Amino acid sequence: MCTVWEIRFRYLAALAVLLVTITGCGGAADPDTTEVASSYLCSGAKLSASPAAPADPGMQVTLTASNTACAAGETPEFKFSYQRDGVAPWTVVQDYSASASANWDTTGLPSGRYNLIVYVRAAGSGASFQSASRATYFIKNVCTAASLSTAPPGPQPAGAVVSLDATASCTAAASAEFKYVYRLIGTSGYTLISNYTANANVQWDTTGLSSGMYDLIVYARVNGNLSNWESVAHASYLLGATCGSVALSTSPPSPQPVGTSVTLTGSASCASGTTPEYRFLYRQAGTSTYTELQPFSTSNTANWDTTALSSGMWELAVQARVQGSSGAESAATAGYYLGTDTQLTAGSSHMCARIGGNVKCFGRNLLGTPTGQYSTDRGVEASDMGDALPPVSLGTGQTAIAVAHGAYHACAILTGGSVKCWGSNGGGQLGLGDTEDRSAGAGELGDTLPTVDLGAGRTAKSITAGGNFTCAILDNGSVKCWGSNNLGQLGLGDTNNRGDDAGEMGDSLPAVDLGAGRTAVQIAAGASHSCAILDDSTTKCWGYNVYGSLGLGDSARRGDDPGEMGDALPAVDLGAGRHAVALSLGANLSCARLDNAAVKCWGHNGWGQLGQGDVSARGDGPGEMGDALAPVDLGAGHTALAMAAGGQHVCAILETGAVKCWGYNADGQLGVGDTNDRGDQSGEMGNGLPTVSLGTGHTAVRLVATYLNSCAELDDGSMKCWGANWSGMLGIGPSDNRGDEALDMGDNLPSFDFGGGKTAQSLGSGFGYHFGCALLNDASIKCWGSNSYGQLGIDRSGNTGDESEDMGSQLQNVDLGTGASVQQVAGGDSHTCALLAGGIVKCWGSGRYGTLGQGDTMRRSGRSVTMGDNLPAVSLGTAATAISAGLEHTCAILSTGSVKCWGRNAYGQLGIGDTSDRGDDPGEMGPSLPTVDLGGHTAMSVSAGYRHTCALLDDSSVRCWGWNLYGQLGLGDQGTRGDQAGEMGAALPAVDLGTGRTAVAVYAGVINSCAILDTGVVKCWGFNGSGQLGLGDTLTRGWKVGQMGDALPALD
């Protein structure tokens, strides 16, 4: 007799778990098959319905059972039933027979949601059933979308009567009915305001309620339907006779020379009928004591005389309160630099610097000259920079006061407030009424380059550029956007580009509707979405939202259809009493610096760019924003003076002037001497996150982050960049990437040479890929990096800032097909899956059990015949927003918030009420693959473990299903869930985490599970033979009654 012990550690999320495999010698069966219970004569069933829902009333619907396997010599028989959702009992469509299909006659049935089930057993067995499969079906009419608005706007004192107005979109314009509930954010359980009625307006009496931020929900369904709900919408509301938020603005904008007289203006949002008071303070960055500039008074402005102050970074603050109150009720801070006058911005493949009033650009500059020629990239050679780098020609006598960059275009605000843009123009992002690129090589800059028509008498005071669009805040506080609009990023209620045809600019270009009476004080653009801080200190976002980058608790775009903007567009919930003072957006990522100097980020999180110690998106599901969204941990006692979001990473300047970066790091853009991502696992943030070494004695005063780079303006006016050096993006001549090796940073990292002793004034707004620009202290702009569309504004072939042969050619990428853009990667035991842009999922490796979701068990590996464009996408029926891979199964969260799982299902780990694998036979994927029944809830995150799966739902509860021998489902027993009909949905209990406790994250390990609770503590349950639960013993938890809830200790 011999036994082989294989002991190996697997790291799932942040949890180290011990996997032990014991294999006997000699003729042993596959342990995977010997573990499967053999008591069922017939197992496996999958129910499908045709035609696809929603169906017209009276439709004949064919119900079909497939994928059934019975023991040798046994014949299956089938029973089909249906249930109107919310109404019992079940009605039999066809009793047990040998027919694997049945005709469901819906004549006379009311509209709404229906639950379908097929039971399977061996003929003659007499069993009630041996396998089953469920499906959901809709009969018209149903409500497909809802919205909720409030009046008057918050904050209001407790006792106010608030009007709640709901709308719903229903098929065939059917009449809707609505149910309203509320809860104080941070508490559990909702209170009913009004049960289902046809009244789209109800009054919410807040008498007796505590002050704070409330979550309001409206549920909608077609009048007469008995579905629990068919669509849902949320709104946030602040109660309390307080000044809930305040914003701080400065004029003139930072930076300015010492001696400048700066006007500070506060704008507070206070309870109706109250008068705000303001107090203004300042201190030098890195010091602990504020100097009072003006005590509390009703004046919302103060004059800051900088004559006697030293150059460097200063921190300004305003406090607000209701007149007669004691102490500050809200506060906001802003950084202000006294000294040189420079600005740096970055696009996707180039950068520009404004020095004084001139502009110099470097980086990639292709396709900038007449047909058949290439313009010149700058920065590839050391000789490209300095005095050899020409300024961008903006026209006779013109100087720049601000610059912004998109993916392949750049814009500058000139003296007097006019705007000029150059570079790529395929979507009209230059605002010139055509789609012709503009570049220096074609003689199209200087006096030849027209200004953007902003409307009669209108000028720009702030500008930002997204992927292929541009937005500006005008002198009257309105916002206008132009360029590509396929995802609603212009916020105009449609998807029509603006600026690409004559007659679309000027007075013909509508302003973005920000809500009644609202204006913008700051704006930021990402790849395909935009956000603005308004004059009432709220933040609103619109555009692409598949990962929740709009921060609205769903993945629905805003601004691409009528009725989505203005008062209908909810503000981003940043937490009770909190508001944004600065914004920075990346690729499907949004970050805000709050009034308390904390940083919060939401949206895509595939590389830990949200700084939460995991890879779960935030903002794409209910309950993820507000107080539930934890601020980024910058270390004990540290706050942020500034922050900048790149493509998939974020950097912040601390109050000490140090810089910390987190997120994606394949090219060294975090500047910590390696290529390890930070923020995607626990223990990597806070004191565990290294600072960037900027050189002996140096601190940072400003930041900019590009798609693959980070740059800092230092306290001596110099500028340093690190990360990918494609197309000369780092502006230091021939070089490999910087920041990815131990000796790259600090004094070894060269600073920019802008020529003639010029320095960069400041780091401005902008987002892009492979290019950047700096505004220099002589008012010129210099850009470097990639110049594929002439975005550098100069004429020369080749990249600027590096040599083309150094552009990452040493790294072999996984070939996922032409144009594939990976958003998230998940690895199982012998297979890997990737989430691509657009919600596409591709898997490769072992196809055993259908793990690749291709309807077969074939292996797909690195050969060209199976990879690249030859590797099919997993058919899920709709776009995916997140993925997680277990040992031999994979789960995806879809854009609807539902969950689908495929692969091995011997223990019900797919959560579909049977033990049949999915994805291993044709016809099992796409619309035929059932969603996991979560009991009417949607998933905020999902984690696939060894042979079980856990999900964090929209009510912040945790539900787990699959194998449960060691209590890893946390249900106080050892019963597997999800392997039989009737075990999922409302029948699946939530994990008891303790009295009043909810979860903010969940992880399924090998044979245990863990959750981070709303209090920040961690609780783990399941197998504990090696102490992996972290409780100081080896007692397994969760497998018997009394071990969960308050009895389960938290990790110390």
N, C-alpha and C positions, 0 to 999 in steps of 0.2 A: 504494500500500500504506500502510495506517495501522494503528497499534496503540494501544490505550488501556491505560494502566497505572493501576490503582487500588491505592493503597497506604494501608492503614489499620491502626491498632493495635487489637488486641482484648485485653482483660484477662480471662483465665480464672484463677480463684482468685487467687494472688498473682503470676502470671507474665505479663509483657508480651511478646506475641509479634507478629511482623509478618506480616500476611496480604497477599500480592501476587496480584492477579488480572490476567491478560493476555488481552485479547479482540481478535481480529482484526476488520477491517472487512469489510463486504459479505457478506451471505448466510451468515454462519457459523452452524453448528449450536450448539445449547445446549451450552456447555462441560461441563455436568454429564453430558450423555449421551455426548459424544465421549470422555470419560475412561473409560467403562465398556468392559472387554474384551469383544470380540464373537466370541470363539472358540467359545462354547457354542451349539449348535443349540437345546437346551432348557435353560432356566434357571428357577430358582424352584421350590420344592416345600415343602409344609407337611404334616406327618404328624400325624394325630389318631387317637385310639382311643376306641371307644364299646362298652360303658358306661364311665363314669368309674371310675378306680381308687380304692381297692383292690377287686379283683374276687374272687368266690368261685372256688375251684379248679374247673376243668372248664367255665368260662364260655366262650361263643363271643364273641370280641372282634372287632369290625369295625375294620380299619385302613383309613384313607382318606387319599389324597394329594390336595392341592388347591393352587391358586395357581401352577400350572405354566404357563409361556409358552414357546412354541417359535417358531423362525424360520418365515417364511411358507412354506407348503407342507409343513411337517414335522409329524408326528404323534407325540405322546409315548407311551412305554411305561414300565411300572413294575415294579419288583422289591421285594418286601417280605421282611424278615428280622428275626429276634429273637435276643437273647443273654441268657442268665441272668447277672446282674451277678456278676463275679468268676470266671466260668467261660467258657472259650473252647471251640469256635469259635462263629461265627454259624450259625444254622439258617435256611434259606430257607422262608418261609411260602408265597410265590407267586413263581415266576420271571417274567422279563420277559414282559409281555402288555399289551394295550391297556386292561385294566381298572385304573381308578384306585382300586380298593378290593380288599381281600382279607379272608378269614375266617380268623382265628387261633384254632385250637382249642387251648385250654389244658388239655385233659384229660390227666391224668397228669403235668403239670408241677409241680415242687416250688414251694412258696411262696417269696416273696422279691421282690427288685427285678429288673426286666427292662429291658433296653435294646432299643428298637425303631428300625428305620431303613427308609426307602424310598429306592430309587435311581431316578433318572429319566434317560432318554436318548431321542433321536430314533429312531424305528423304522427299522431297517436301517442305522444308523450303525456298529454293531459296537463302539461304545465301551463300556468297563466301566460307566461312568455319566457323566452330564454335570451332574447336580445331585442333591442328597440332602437329607434332613431326618431328624432324630433326635427321639425322645421317650422318656420313662421311664414305666414302668408297674409297678404293684404287684399281686401276687396274694397274697391272704390265705393265711397269717397273717403280719403284720409287727409290729414293736415301734414304737410311736408316741411314747414318752416314757421318760426314764430319770432316776434320781437317784443321788447318791453321797454317803456319809457316812463319817467317820473316827472311830476310837477308839484310844487315848485322845485327847482334844483337844490340839492343839498349843499352845504349843511343847513339844517333847520333845528330849532330847539325841540327837545323831547316834548311831546304833546301836540305837535303839529299834525295836521291832517294832510296826508300826501296822496295825490291822485296817481294811480297806476293805470297806464294805458297799454293795451296789448293789441297786436295784430297777428294774423296767421294767414299763411298761404296754403290753400287746400285744393285738391283736385276738383276740376269742374266747378270752381268757385263755390264750393259747398260752404255752408255756414259753420263757423267754429264755435266751440264753447271753451271756457277758460277756468283754470284753477290757480289760485295765488297762495304762496306761502312765503315766510321770511325766517331768518335766523340771524342772530348776532354773530359776526365772523369770529371764530375762535371757540364757539360753543357747538355742541352737537344737537341735532334734532331741529326740524323746522316746525313752525307754528302756522296753522291754517289761517289765512285771511278770508278767503272765500272759496267754497267748493265749486265744482263745475256748474257754470251758468253760461248763458249766451252773452252776458255783460262783458264787453271788452274794456270797461272802465270800472274800477272799484276804488274805494277810499280806504286808505290804511291809517287807522288812528293810532298814533305813537304814544298816547298818554300812558305814563308809567314805565316806559321803556328806558333802559340805560343808554347813556351816551356811547357812541362808537359807530363803527362801520357795519352795515347790515347787508346781507345777501338776500335779494329778492328773486323769486323764481315764478314764472308763469308756465303752466303746462297747457298745451292745446290739443284738442281732438275735434273731429267733426261732431256737430251737435247730434246727439242720439247714439253715437258710438259708445260702447262701454269699455274701450281700451283704457288701460291705466293712463297712458298718454301716448301721443303720436309725434309731438315735437315739443321743444322746451327752449326757453330763453331766460337769461340772467340779467340783473342790474345791481349795482352797488349804490348804497345810500348812507350818508353820514348824518347822524343825529347829535345834537348838543349845541348849547348856546356858547359856542367858542369860535375862535378863528382857526379853522381846520387846517389851513395851509397858507403859506406866503411865498412869493417869488421875489428874487432880487435881480435887478438889472443895473448895468453901469453904462455911463456915457461920458466920454468916448470909450469905445470898447478897448479891452486889453489887447496888446501891450501898448504902453505909452512911456515917454521919457519922464524921469524924475522931475518934479515941479509942476506936472499937469494937475489941473483942478478937475476932479472926477465927481460926477453927480451919481449918487446912489438912490435908487427908487425901489420902494417896496410895494407889492400888490398882494393884499391879503384876501382870502375867501373866508368870510365870517357869516355867522348865523344872520338870517334876515332880520332887519330892524335894529341891528347893532352898529356901533361905530368902532372901527379898528384904531388901535394905537400902535406906533412903530418905535423901535429902538435900533440904532445903528452902531456897529462896532468894527474894529479891525485889529489885526495882529500880523506880525511877520511869520511866514510859514516856518514851521518847525519849533516855534515858541509856544508856551502854554497859556499866556495871559493876553486877554483882549484889552484894548483901549476903547473906552466909550467915546464915540463920535457925536452921538446925539441921544439923550435919554428918551424914554417913552413919551410920545406926544401924538397928536392926530395928524401931524405932517408926515407924508409918506416919502419925503425926499430929504437928503442930507448932502452937504458938500464936503468932500474929502480933499484937503490940501496936502499934496505930497511933497512940498518944497523941501522939508527937512528930513525926508526919509531916504533910506539907502536903496540902491537898485536891488532887484531880486523879486521873488514871489511873495505876495501878500495875500492874506485871507480876509475877506470881508464877510460880515454877517448882518442879518436883519432879524429882529424878533417881533412877533405880533401878538396882540391880545385884544379882547373886547374891552372897550373903555370901562374903567371901574374895576376890572379884574386885577388880581395880583399875580405877578410872575408871567413868564412867557408861555403862550399856548401853542405857538408854532415858530419855527425858525428856518432860515435858509442861509446858505453860505455860497460864496463865489471866489474863485481864485483870480488874482490880478497881478500882472507882471509889470514892474517898473524897470525900464532900461532900454534895450535896443528895440527896433521896430521891424520885426521879421515874421514871416509865416511860412509854414511848410504844409503841403498837402500831397496826398498820394492817390494815384489811380490804380488800375489793375496791373499795368506794366511800365509805369513811368511816375516820376515825381516832379514837382515844380516848387521853386522857392521864390517868395516875394521878399526882396531886400530893399527896404525903403519903399519905392514905388515901382521898381522894375521887377520883371519876372524872368526866371531862367528855369528851363525844363530839361530833364535827361531821362534816358531809358529807351524803351522800344518806340520806333517811329516808322513802321512800314506803311506803304500805300499812301504816302503823303505827297507824292509828286504826280505829274501827269502820267497818263496811262503808259504802262510798260517800264516805268522807272520805280525805284525804291528810294524812299527818303532815309535819312541817316539816324540810326540809334546813337545815343550819346552816353558816355560813361563806360563803354567797353574797354577803352584804354585810359590810362592815367592822364594822357595828354588831352583827353576829351574835356576835362574839367577845368576849373579855375577860370582864368581870363579867356581861355580858348572856347568856353561855353557861351554862346551868344544868348542875349535875352530874347524873349518872345516879343515880336513887334506888335504893339497894341494900338499904334496910330500916333500921329504927330501930337506931341505934348501930353499924351495919355500916360497916367500912372495907375497902378493897381492898389486897391485898399483891402481886397480879400480875394481868395482863390479857392476853387473847389474842383474835385475830380470825380468823374465816373469811371466806368470800366475802361473806356477808350476815348474819352473826351475830357476837356477841361474848360472851366469858365472863370472869369474874373469880374469882380465889381470894380469899376473905374471911378476916379474922382468925379463927384457929381452924381453917382448912383446908377450910371448906365452899366450894361452888362455886355461882354463879348465872350463867345464860346468858340472853340476850335477842336479839331480831331474828327473822330468818327461821327456820322450823322444818319445812320440807317433808319433810326426811329424818329428823326426830327429833334434829337436832344440838343442841337445847337440853336433851336428856336428861330430859324431863318426862313421857314416856309418851304423847305425843300429837303431832299435827302442826300445832298452833295457834301462829301467830306471837305474840310477846310484845313490847309496846312501851309507851312512856309514854302516848301519846295514848289508849290504850284502858284506862288505869288498871291496867295489868298488871304494873308494876314495884313497887319498894319492898317493903313487908311482904307484898304480894299475890304476889310472884314466889317460887315455891318454890325451894329448893336442890336440886341434883342429888343423887340417891341413889347414893352410891358403894359402898354395902355396909355391913354392920354394923360400926361402930367405925372405919370407914376415912375418912381425910382426904386432901386433895390437897396435894402440895408443888411440883408443876410442872404447867403446862397449855399446850397448843398447839391450834390450830384449823386445819383444812384447808378445802377448798372448801365442803363441806357436812357436815363431821364434826368431832368434837372428841376429843382424847386427853388423858389426865392420868396422871402418875406419882403413885402413892399413897404413903402414909407407909411402907408395907412394901416399897417398891421395885417393886411390880408396876405394870403398865400396863393401863388400861381405856380403850376407845374406843367412841364411840356416834355415831349419825347415819347418813348415807348409806353404803352398803356395796356398791354395784353392781359395784365393781372390786376388792373384797377389801381396801379401805383400812383396815378395822377389824381385820384380821389374825385373824379368827375361823374361817377355814376354810370360809366360805360367802359368799353375796352377799345375805344378809338384813339389812335395816336394823335398827338397835337404837335404842331410845329413842322410837320412833314409836307404840308400843302399850303399854298397861298391862302390868305384870309383866315388863318386859324389863330394867329397871335394878336397882340394888342388888345383892344376892347372886345374882340371876339373870343378871346380866351377867358373862360369863366374862372373866377376865384374858387378855391376849395371851400366848400361849405363846412365850417368848423362848429356850427351851432349858432343859435340866435344871439347876436351881439358879441360873439367871441372873435378875438384876434389872436395872432401867434406872436410869441416872444422868442422862440427858438425852434429850429426845424432840423431834422436829420434824415438822410436817405440811406437805405440799404441796397442790396442787390435788386430787390423787386418790391420793396415796401417803404413806407415813409411814416415818420412820427413827428409830432409837434407838441411843444409845451405851450399852453394857451395862457391868456391873461388872467384866468382864474386859478392858475397853477395846476390845472389838470393836464393830463397827457392823453392824446388821441393818436391812434395809428390806423393806417389803411394800406391795402394792397394784398400781396401774397401772404398766405397764412397757414400753409400746410403743416408747419411745425409749431404753430402757436406764437409766431413772432409778433403778432398784434396784441398779445396779452389779454385776450378776451375770453379765454376758457373754451375755445373751440378751434376748428381748423378751417372755418369758412372765410373766404376772401371778403374784404369790404372795399367799397368804392368802385366795383365793377358792374353794379346794377343800380337802378334808380332806388331811392328811398333808404340807402344804407349810410349816407353821410349826415352831416348836420346834427340835430338833436337826437337822431336815431343811432348815431355812432357812440357806443359807450366809451367812457374814459377808462384808461388802464387802472386797475386797482393795485396800488403800490403798498397798501397796508394802512391800518387805522392811523389817521393823522399825518401820513407821509405824502410827500409829493416830490416830483423831479425838479432838479435845478439844471441838469445837463443831460443830453442824450448822445448816444453813439450807436450806430447800427452796422451790422455785418451781413453775412449771407444767411438769411433766415434766422437772424439773431438780433436781439435788441437789449441794450443796457441803459440804465439810468443811474446817475449820481443823485442821491436823495438829499433832502434838506438837512438831514443829520450826518451828511458826509459818508453815508453807507452807499454801497453799490449793489443793485439788483439787476440780474439778467434773466431773460426768458426767451423761449424759442427752441431752436435746434440745439442738441447737446451731445452729438455723437462722439465728441472728443473731450468732453468735460468743460466746454467753453462757458457754461453757466456757473462753474466754480462750486458745484454742489456735491462733489465727491461721487458722482455717478454719471450715467450717460442717458438719463431719462429727460425727454423734452419737458419743458414747463410752459404753461399758457395755452396748451392745446386741449385741455380738458377742464371741466368745472372743478372748482376748489383748489386750483394750483397757484392762483395769484394772491394778492393781498398779503395778509399776515402769514398765509401758508407758504409763501415764497421767501425763503431765508435769504438774508443778505450774504454777499460773498464774504467769506472769512479771510481777512487780510492779515490776521495775526493779532495777538493780544494787544489791545489798546490802540490799534492802528485804524485810521480812517483814510479816505481818498480825497485828494485835492483835485484830481482829474482822472479821466479814464478814456480809453479809445478801443473800439471793437474793430478787429480785422475780419478776414473771411470767416475763420472758425477759431479765433483766439481773441483774448482781451488782455489789455495791460492797464495798470493804474499807477499813478504817482501817489505815494503815501505822504502823510503830513511831514515826514522827515526829508522828503525829496527823493527817497529811494523809489525804485520801480519794481513791481511784481507783475508777471504775466502768467496766464493759464490757458489751457485748451490744447488745440492742435499744435504739434511741434516737430513734424517730420523734417522741416528745413531749418530748425534752430530758431524759429521766430520768438520763442520764449526767452532766449538769451541766457540760458543756464548751462551751456556747455554739453548738451546731449540732445537726443531726439525723442525723448520720452514725453508723451502727453502728460499734462498736469490737470487735476480737477476731475478726472474721470474715475478716480477711486478714492475711498476714504483715506484720511491721513495725509493727503497731498496738499491741502490748503492750509490756511492759518500760519502758524509758526513753522509748519513743514514745507511751506512754499518758499523757495530761495528768492532772494532779490537779484536783479540784473546788475552785473558789475560794469559800471560806466567809466571807470578809470579813477586813479588816485585823487581823492578829495572832491570828486564831482557828484553833483546831484542833478535831477531833471526838473525842468520848469514847464515843459510841454511835451505832448505825445501825439503820434499819429500811428495808426496800424493799417497796413494794406492787407491784401489777401494772404500773402505769405511772408510779410515782413513787419518789423516794428521799428520805429524811429523815435528818438528823444532829442529835444533841444536841451542842452546842458546849461548850467548856471554861468558859464563863461561865454555864452552865445554860440558855441560850436554845436554841431549836430552829428549824431552817430546813428547808424542803422544796422540791423542784423536780421538774419533769416536767409531766405533764398536770394541768390544774386543773379537770377535770370535776367538777361537783357541789360545788365548793369544797374539793377535796381538799387544797389547799395551805394552807387556813385563813387566807388573807390578803385575803379579800374579792374584789371584782370584779377579774379579771385574766386575761390570756392565759396559756398555758403558760409556765413558767419553765425556763430552762436550754437552750432551743433557739435563742437568739440571743445574740450576743456580749456585750451589756451587761446580761444578766439576772442574773448571779451576783455574788458578792463582796458589797461593801457595798450594792449595789443590790437585793439580795434581802432582803425584810423577814423578820423572825422572827415566830413565833407570839405572839399576845396571849392569854394564858390568864386574864387578869383579876387585879386585886389584887396585881400584882407576882409572880404565881406562875410557876414554871418547871417544865419537864418533868424528871422525875427520871432516866428511862432509857428506852431503846428496847427493847421486849420482843418476844416471838415473835408470829407472826401472818402470815397470807397472805390476800390478797384482791384485789378489783378495784374501784377507785373509792372507797374509804373507809379511814379510819384513826382510831386512838384513841391518846391519850397519858395516861399516869398522871402526875398532877401532884404537886407537893410538899406539898399538903394532903390527900393520899390520895383525891382525886376523879379521875374519868375524864372527859375531854372527847373527843368524836368529831366528825368533820367529813367532808364529801364527799357521796357518794350515800347516800340513805336509803330505798331502794326497799322494804325489808322491815322497816323500823323498827329497823335495827341500830344507829342512833345513840342509841336510848333516849330520844328527845325528840319533841316534837310540833310540826311546822310544815311547810307545803308548800314546794316549791322546794328546790333544792340548797343545801348549806351550804358556803360557801367560794368561790363563784364565781357568775356569771350563766349561765343555761342557754343563752343565745344564743352564748356563747363556746365551746361544747363541740365544738370541732373541725369546725364546719360548713363552714369554708373549704376543707377537704381532701376532694376527691372520691375515694372508694375504688373499686377494681375490684369490680364486683358479681358475686360468686361464688355467690349464692343465699342463701336465708333461713337465718340462723344460721351461715353459713360462718365457720370460724375457721382462718386461714392459719397453718401451722406452718413452711413453707419455700417459697421461690420460686426457680425456675430459669429462666433466659432463654437461648434459642437465637438463631439469626440473625434469624428472623422469627416466632418463636412463643415463648410463655411458658407455663410450667406452675406450678401451686401445689399443695403438699401441705397438705391440710386436716386438721383434727382428725378422728380416727377412721380415719386412713389413706387418706382419699379423695384422688384426684388429679384436677384439672381443668386443661385446657390451652386456650389461645385464641391467635388470630393466624392465620398462614398454615397451611392444612391440606395443603399439597403434600407428597406422599410418605406421607401418613398420620401426619404429625407430631403431630396432635392426638389420635390413637388413637380415632377415632370411626367407623372403617369407611368413610370417605369422604375426599375431598380438599377439602372445603368450607372456606372461610375463616370464622372466627368472631371477631368483634371487639366493639366497645363498644356495639352496638345492643342494646336490651332484648330483641329477639326471639331473639338468640343467646346472651346472657349471663344472669347471675343463675340463677334456678331453671330457665331454659330451656337452660342449658349442661350437657350430661350429664357425669357423671364418667367417667373412663377406666376401662374394665372390665379389671381385672387378676386377678380370681379370688380375691384375698385382699388384706388391708390392706397399704399401703405405709408404710415408715418413713423413707425418704429418696429424693430425686430428684436427677437431674442432666441438664441439657440440653446437647446438642451443637449443631452447625450445623443439622442437619435431622433429628436423632433424639434421643430421650429415653430414659433408663434409670431404673428404680426398684428400690430394695432393698425386698423384701417382708418381712412379719413373720416369715417362716420363715428369713430370711437369704439366700434365693435372689434372683436378679436377672432382671428382664424388661426388654427394650428394644423400642421400636417407632419407626416412621418410615422414613427412607431407609436402604437396606441394600446399596447398590451395591458396597460394599467389605467386606461382612461385619461392619460395625460393630455390628450387633445380636447377633452372636455365636451364631447358631443354625445355622451350617453351610450357608448358601445366600446368594443375593444378592437375594432377593425382599423388597420393602418389606412392612412389616406395619402394619396400622392404616388402610390406604387402601381396603380392601374389606370388605364385611360378613363376619362370622364369623371374623375373624382375631384378635380380642382375647379377653379373659377366659381361661377354661381352655384355649382353642385357641392362645393365645400361648405358645410354649415358653419355659421358663426357660433362661438361659445355663448350659451345662454347665461347671461350675467344678471338675470332678474330685473330687466328694465334699466340697468345701469350701463354706463360706458366705462371704458378703461382709460386711466391716466398713464399707467405703465404696466408692462407685463414682464415676467421673468421666468424663463424655462430652465428647470433644473435637471437633475439626473433622470428621473422618471416621474416628475410631478411639475406642476406649473402654478404660479401665484400671480395675481393681478391686484393692483391698487385701483380701486374704483372711484367714480366721481363723487361719492359720498365719503371719501377718505377711509373707507373700510378695506380690508384685505380678505380675498377669498382664494383658496387653494384647492386644487383637484389633482387626481392621479394616485400614484403609489403612496401608501400611508403606513407601512409596517412599523416605522419608528416614530409615528406621530408628526411627521413633517408637514402635514396639512394643518396642524394646530387645532384639532377639533375634539381632543380628549378621548380619542379612540384609535383603532388601527384599521378602520374600514376604508377601503379604496373608494374614491368618489369620481364620477364622470364615466365610469365603465358600464353603467346601466341606466336605463331610462328613468326619469323622475328624480335624479340626484342633483341636477344642476338647477340654475335659475333660483327661484325663491326657496327651493328645498336645500340649497347649499348654504350652510351657516357661514357667517363672517367669522374670522379669527377673533377671539376675545383677547384684546390687548390690555384690558384693565378699565376700571370705571372712568368713563368720560374721555377715554383716550382714542385717538385716531392715528393713522399712519400718513407719512409723507413720502415714504419710499419702501419698497419691498424687494427682497432678493431670495430666489430659490436656489439652494445649493445642491450638493449631491444627495444627501439624505437628511438635510435640515433646511430651515428657512429662517430669515431674519427680517425685521422691519425697523425702520427709523420712525419714531413716534413724533407727534406734534410738539412734544416737550423737548425734543432733541435727543432723547435717550434711545438706546438700541435694545430690542428684545429678540432673542433667538430661541427656536424650539426644534425638536427632532432628535436625531442620534447625537450622543455626547460621549461616546466611548473614548475619545481622545481629548475631551475638554473643549471641543470646538464651539460650544455654546457660550464659553467665556464666563462661566458661573462658579469657577473654583472647585468643580467636582466633575464626576463622569456619569451623572444621572441623566438618562434620556428624559426629555420633557415633551408633553403634548400627546402622549399615547394613552393616557387614562384620565378619568374625570378628576377635576380639582387641580390640574397642573397649569392651566392657562389663566388669563385675566390678571387680577391683582396678585395671584399666587405665583406668577412667573416673574422672577427677578429681572431687572434690567442689568445690562453690562455695567460694571463699575469702571 
